[in-house]
Amino acid sequence: MADRKTTYARARRLIAEKLADPLNMPDSDVNLTEAYCLSAETLEGYSTLDWQMRQTIRRLGTSIRAYWNAPQRKRPLCIFLLAGPGSGKSYLVERLSKSLKNPNTAFEEYNLTAMHSPQDLEGVLQKIRDLKVSDENPVLFLDEIDSKPSNYAMLLPLMWDGALQISDRLVQIGKCVIVLAASSGDLESVVAEVQDPEKLDIHQYGKIPDFISRIGGGVHQIPDLELQSAGRDRRADKVCMAISLLQKRFGDDLVSFPWPLLAFVARARFRFGARSISRFMESFELHGEVKTDVTAAQLQLPLGSSQDLADSSFSSHLCMAAGGSPVDVWSAVESNNVQVVIDPKACEEILDALKP
């Protein structure tokens, strides 16, 4: 097999050419075995062919594992994730936590939009304490930290000392991995400026510089699923994610998929990233029984007209794309009857060849 990075690039190009290119209408089945298998290689249950994303996941795993294996490290390991709404931040951290078996890690999450006072955090902090008593190593995921400016100051002692003053009690969790996530595009530019050593006046940002100074595990970004740039094309990830979701819905025996459906996923724009794709793949109905394949003739998609889409349960998850409205994008692909196929046996051989 060619070097790994080249193989990933080849897989992305195949999907771009066979599914995402509006000028390409294949007249024979498209085999995505290698591409799909590679997409699942980095992290079980998480689809990506983006090389930089793969490296980010590997760095995060290495950093968390090294932290738990270093008894001299007592302060929390704080990691900062920047990504848009619906990008799959919590899912990524949950899958990563489950993948770390030596030592065992456990995942807990809390969305700070639900917090009205520090007392609201007491329940999840107690769960973290219980996990440690059970010899589990907790990963605490705190989402939407940018939902309130006051969150930055409130979280500082938890990030540094592993402790939080709640009413008249000091709740201590001690050693813990804390992943803090934000979805604000504005915060991304602020973080970049705060990290700039040439920046003279960081005080204009309130407590954000103090917050960033406690991030020992680095600032990481999950790129938008619509990203297309030199060397990067996350449309391939959308397709692999859709295949995974179809198998989850209809069973792992499903190995043949309608090209129009996956071409639509590649070409349409999904407003809330992974969340919208997941919602879309769960929403449509099928004619007939599903065994090892789903065909275009079985699809019942509300994309026949703008009114059909407006009346559907996922109209708010789709927006205008380069090919026009979602209805236009579907109209351009729906007549093609070829299939996208995955060879399970070949997939096993590919994954075995990738093992160190």
C-alpha positions as CSV (number, residue, x, y, z in Angstrom):
1,M,0.0,0.0,0.0
2,A,1.3,3.5,-0.8
3,D,2.2,5.7,2.1
4,R,-0.8,6.5,4.3
5,K,-1.2,10.2,3.5
6,T,-1.1,9.5,-0.2
7,T,-3.7,6.8,0.2
8,Y,-6.0,9.1,2.1
9,A,-5.6,11.7,-0.6
10,R,-6.5,9.2,-3.3
11,A,-9.6,8.2,-1.4
12,R,-10.8,11.8,-1.1
13,R,-10.2,12.4,-4.9
14,L,-12.2,9.3,-5.7
15,I,-15.2,10.6,-3.8
16,A,-14.8,14.1,-5.2
17,E,-14.7,12.7,-8.7
18,K,-17.4,10.1,-8.5
19,L,-19.9,11.7,-6.2
20,A,-19.2,15.4,-5.6
21,D,-18.4,16.6,-9.1
22,P,-21.6,17.9,-10.7
23,L,-20.2,17.2,-14.2
24,N,-19.8,13.5,-13.4
25,M,-22.6,11.0,-13.8
26,P,-21.1,7.5,-13.6
27,D,-22.6,4.7,-15.7
28,S,-21.3,1.8,-13.6
29,D,-21.2,1.0,-9.9
30,V,-18.7,3.0,-7.7
31,N,-16.6,0.9,-5.4
32,L,-15.7,2.9,-2.2
33,T,-14.3,-0.1,-0.2
34,E,-10.9,1.4,0.3
35,A,-12.1,4.9,1.0
36,Y,-14.8,3.8,3.5
37,C,-12.4,1.5,5.4
38,L,-9.8,4.2,5.6
39,S,-12.4,6.6,7.0
40,A,-13.0,4.3,10.0
41,E,-9.3,3.6,10.7
42,T,-8.4,6.5,12.9
43,L,-11.1,6.2,15.5
44,E,-13.7,3.5,15.7
45,G,-17.2,4.8,15.0
46,Y,-15.9,8.2,13.7
47,S,-15.6,8.8,9.9
48,T,-12.8,11.0,8.5
49,L,-10.5,11.0,5.5
50,D,-9.2,14.4,6.4
51,W,-5.5,13.9,7.1
52,Q,-5.2,16.9,9.4
53,M,-8.2,15.8,11.4
54,R,-6.7,12.3,11.7
55,Q,-3.5,13.9,13.1
56,T,-5.6,16.0,15.6
57,I,-7.4,12.9,16.8
58,R,-4.1,11.0,17.2
59,R,-2.5,13.9,19.1
60,L,-5.5,14.2,21.4
61,G,-5.4,10.5,22.2
62,T,-1.6,10.5,22.8
63,S,-1.9,13.6,25.1
64,I,-4.7,12.1,27.2
65,R,-3.1,8.7,27.5
66,A,0.3,10.3,28.6
67,Y,-1.5,12.5,31.1
68,W,-3.2,9.5,32.8
69,N,0.1,7.6,32.8
70,A,2.0,10.4,34.6
71,P,1.3,10.1,38.3
72,Q,3.2,13.3,39.0
73,R,0.6,15.4,37.1
74,K,-2.0,16.5,39.5
75,R,-3.7,19.4,37.9
76,P,-6.5,18.8,35.3
77,L,-5.5,18.5,31.7
78,C,-7.6,21.1,29.8
79,I,-8.2,20.8,26.1
80,F,-10.0,23.4,24.0
81,L,-12.1,22.5,21.0
82,L,-13.3,25.1,18.5
83,A,-16.0,24.0,16.0
84,G,-19.4,25.1,14.6
85,P,-22.7,24.0,16.0
86,G,-23.6,20.4,15.1
87,S,-20.0,19.5,14.1
88,G,-19.9,16.5,16.4
89,K,-17.6,17.8,19.1
90,S,-19.1,15.8,21.9
91,Y,-19.4,12.6,19.7
92,L,-15.7,12.9,18.9
93,V,-14.7,13.2,22.5
94,E,-17.0,10.4,23.6
95,R,-15.6,8.0,20.9
96,L,-12.0,9.0,21.7
97,S,-12.7,8.4,25.4
98,K,-14.1,4.9,24.7
99,S,-11.1,4.1,22.6
100,L,-8.5,4.7,25.4
101,K,-8.4,1.3,27.1
102,N,-5.0,1.7,28.8
103,P,-5.9,3.2,31.2
104,N,-9.7,3.0,31.0
105,T,-11.4,6.3,30.5
106,A,-15.0,7.3,31.1
107,F,-17.0,10.2,29.5
108,E,-19.3,12.7,31.1
109,E,-20.7,15.8,29.4
110,Y,-22.5,19.0,30.4
111,N,-23.9,21.7,28.2
112,L,-23.3,25.1,29.8
113,T,-26.3,26.7,28.1
114,A,-28.3,24.8,30.8
115,M,-26.4,26.3,33.6
116,H,-27.9,29.2,35.6
117,S,-25.5,29.1,38.5
118,P,-22.4,27.1,39.6
119,Q,-24.7,24.9,41.7
120,D,-26.0,23.4,38.4
121,L,-22.6,21.8,37.9
122,E,-22.6,19.9,41.1
123,G,-24.3,16.9,39.7
124,V,-21.8,16.3,36.9
125,L,-18.9,17.0,39.2
126,Q,-20.2,14.4,41.6
127,K,-20.4,11.9,38.7
128,I,-16.7,12.6,38.0
129,R,-15.8,12.0,41.7
130,D,-17.8,8.7,41.6
131,L,-15.9,7.5,38.5
132,K,-12.6,8.1,40.2
133,V,-13.7,6.1,43.2
134,S,-14.5,3.3,40.7
135,D,-11.0,3.5,39.3
136,E,-12.2,5.1,36.1
137,N,-10.3,8.0,34.6
138,P,-12.8,10.7,33.8
139,V,-13.0,12.9,30.7
140,L,-15.4,15.8,31.4
141,F,-16.8,17.5,28.3
142,L,-18.1,21.0,28.8
143,D,-19.9,22.3,25.8
144,E,-20.9,25.8,24.7
145,I,-18.5,27.5,27.2
146,D,-18.9,30.7,25.0
147,S,-22.7,30.8,25.7
148,K,-22.1,33.3,28.6
149,P,-19.1,35.6,29.1
150,S,-19.2,34.8,32.9
151,N,-18.4,31.2,32.2
152,Y,-14.7,31.9,31.6
153,A,-14.2,33.4,35.1
154,M,-16.3,30.8,36.8
155,L,-14.4,27.9,35.2
156,L,-10.9,29.1,36.1
157,P,-10.4,27.4,39.5
158,L,-11.8,24.1,38.1
159,M,-9.4,24.2,35.2
160,W,-6.4,25.0,37.4
161,D,-7.0,23.3,40.7
162,G,-9.7,20.8,39.8
163,A,-12.0,22.5,42.4
164,L,-15.1,24.7,42.3
165,Q,-16.7,26.7,45.1
166,I,-20.4,25.9,45.1
167,S,-22.3,27.9,47.8
168,D,-20.4,27.2,51.0
169,R,-18.7,24.0,49.7
170,L,-15.5,23.4,47.8
171,V,-16.1,20.6,45.4
172,Q,-12.9,18.9,44.4
173,I,-12.4,16.6,41.5
174,G,-8.6,16.7,41.3
175,K,-6.9,15.0,38.4
176,C,-9.2,15.0,35.4
177,V,-9.3,15.6,31.6
178,I,-11.5,18.6,30.9
179,V,-12.4,19.2,27.3
180,L,-14.0,22.6,26.8
181,A,-15.8,23.3,23.5
182,A,-17.0,26.5,21.9
183,S,-18.8,27.1,18.6
184,S,-18.4,30.9,18.2
185,G,-16.5,32.0,15.1
186,D,-15.7,35.3,16.9
187,L,-14.0,33.4,19.7
188,E,-11.7,31.7,17.2
189,S,-10.1,35.1,16.2
190,V,-9.9,36.2,19.8
191,V,-8.0,33.0,20.7
192,A,-5.6,33.6,17.9
193,E,-4.9,37.1,19.0
194,V,-4.5,36.2,22.7
195,Q,-2.0,33.5,21.7
196,D,0.0,36.0,19.7
197,P,3.2,37.0,21.7
198,E,3.3,40.3,19.9
199,K,-0.1,41.3,21.2
200,L,0.3,44.2,23.6
201,D,-3.1,44.7,25.1
202,I,-4.7,41.4,26.1
203,H,-6.7,43.0,28.9
204,Q,-9.4,44.0,26.4
205,Y,-10.5,40.4,26.4
206,G,-11.5,40.1,30.0
207,K,-10.9,36.7,31.5
208,I,-10.3,34.9,28.1
209,P,-6.5,35.3,28.4
210,D,-6.6,33.7,31.9
211,F,-8.8,31.0,30.4
212,I,-6.4,30.3,27.5
213,S,-3.4,30.2,29.9
214,R,-5.0,27.1,31.6
215,I,-5.3,25.2,28.4
216,G,-2.4,22.7,28.8
217,G,-3.7,20.2,26.2
218,G,-3.8,22.7,23.3
219,V,-6.4,24.5,21.2
220,H,-7.8,22.2,18.4
221,Q,-10.3,22.9,15.6
222,I,-12.8,20.6,13.9
223,P,-13.1,22.0,10.4
224,D,-16.5,22.5,8.7
225,L,-17.8,19.5,6.8
226,E,-18.2,21.8,3.8
227,L,-14.5,22.7,3.8
228,Q,-12.8,22.5,0.4
229,S,-9.2,23.9,0.1
230,A,-5.8,22.9,-1.0
231,G,-5.2,19.4,0.2
232,R,-8.5,19.2,2.1
233,D,-12.0,18.2,1.0
234,R,-14.4,17.2,3.8
235,R,-17.2,16.3,1.4
236,A,-15.6,12.8,1.5
237,D,-16.2,12.7,5.2
238,K,-19.9,13.5,4.6
239,V,-20.2,10.5,2.3
240,C,-18.4,8.1,4.6
241,M,-20.5,9.4,7.5
242,A,-23.7,8.8,5.5
243,I,-22.7,5.2,4.8
244,S,-21.9,4.6,8.4
245,L,-25.3,6.0,9.4
246,L,-27.1,3.8,6.9
247,Q,-25.4,0.7,8.2
248,K,-26.3,1.7,11.7
249,R,-29.9,2.2,10.7
250,F,-30.4,-0.9,8.5
251,G,-27.6,-3.2,9.7
252,D,-24.0,-4.0,9.0
253,D,-25.0,-6.4,6.2
254,L,-25.9,-3.4,4.1
255,V,-23.1,-3.1,1.5
256,S,-24.8,-1.5,-1.6
257,F,-26.1,2.1,-1.5
258,P,-27.9,4.3,-4.0
259,W,-25.5,6.6,-5.8
260,P,-28.1,9.5,-6.0
261,L,-28.4,9.6,-2.2
262,L,-24.7,9.7,-1.5
263,A,-24.1,12.2,-4.4
264,F,-26.8,14.4,-2.8
265,V,-25.0,14.2,0.6
266,A,-21.7,15.2,-1.1
267,R,-23.2,18.1,-3.0
268,A,-25.9,19.5,-0.6
269,R,-25.0,21.9,2.1
270,F,-26.1,20.8,5.6
271,R,-26.7,23.8,7.9
272,F,-25.6,22.1,11.2
273,G,-22.9,19.7,9.9
274,A,-22.9,16.2,11.3
275,R,-26.1,16.8,13.3
276,S,-28.0,17.7,10.1
277,I,-26.6,14.8,8.1
278,S,-27.6,12.4,10.9
279,R,-31.1,13.9,11.0
280,F,-31.4,13.6,7.3
281,M,-30.3,9.9,7.2
282,E,-32.8,9.1,9.9
283,S,-35.7,10.9,8.3
284,F,-36.5,9.3,5.0
285,E,-38.6,6.2,4.4
286,L,-38.0,3.3,2.1
287,H,-40.2,1.1,-0.1
288,G,-39.7,-2.6,0.5
289,E,-37.4,-4.7,2.6
290,V,-33.7,-3.9,3.2
291,K,-31.2,-6.8,3.3
292,T,-27.8,-6.1,1.7
293,D,-28.7,-3.2,-0.5
294,V,-30.8,0.0,-0.7
295,T,-31.6,1.2,-4.2
296,A,-32.7,4.6,-5.6
297,A,-36.2,3.2,-6.4
298,Q,-36.7,2.5,-2.7
299,L,-36.1,6.1,-1.6
300,Q,-38.9,8.3,-0.4
301,L,-37.4,11.7,-0.1
302,P,-39.4,15.0,0.2
303,L,-37.3,16.6,-2.4
304,G,-39.7,16.6,-5.4
305,S,-40.5,20.3,-4.9
306,S,-39.8,23.2,-2.7
307,Q,-43.1,22.7,-1.0
308,D,-42.4,19.1,-0.3
309,L,-39.1,20.1,1.4
310,A,-40.7,23.0,3.3
311,D,-43.3,20.5,4.7
312,S,-40.7,18.0,5.8
313,S,-39.2,17.6,9.2
314,F,-35.6,18.4,8.1
315,S,-36.1,21.5,5.9
316,S,-34.2,23.7,8.4
317,H,-31.2,21.4,8.1
318,L,-30.5,22.1,4.4
319,C,-29.5,25.3,2.7
320,M,-28.4,26.6,-0.7
321,A,-25.4,24.9,-2.3
322,A,-23.3,25.5,-5.4
323,G,-25.8,23.4,-7.3
324,G,-28.7,25.5,-6.2
325,S,-31.5,24.7,-3.8
326,P,-31.6,21.2,-2.2
327,V,-34.4,20.4,-4.6
328,D,-32.2,21.4,-7.6
329,V,-29.3,19.3,-6.2
330,W,-31.5,16.2,-5.9
331,S,-33.1,16.7,-9.3
332,A,-29.6,16.7,-10.9
333,V,-28.8,13.2,-9.5
334,E,-32.0,11.3,-8.9
335,S,-32.3,9.6,-12.3
336,N,-29.0,7.7,-12.0
337,N,-29.5,4.1,-11.0
338,V,-25.9,3.0,-10.3
339,Q,-24.9,1.9,-6.8
340,V,-22.1,2.6,-4.4
341,V,-20.7,-0.7,-3.1
342,I,-18.5,-1.8,-0.2
343,D,-16.8,-5.2,-0.2
344,P,-16.7,-6.3,3.5
345,K,-14.0,-9.0,2.9
346,A,-11.7,-6.6,1.1
347,C,-12.4,-4.0,3.9
348,E,-11.1,-6.5,6.5
349,E,-8.0,-7.1,4.5
350,I,-7.3,-3.4,4.1
351,L,-7.7,-2.7,7.8
352,D,-5.5,-5.7,8.6
353,A,-2.8,-4.3,6.3
354,L,-3.0,-1.0,8.1
355,K,-2.3,-2.4,11.5
356,P,1.2,-1.7,12.9
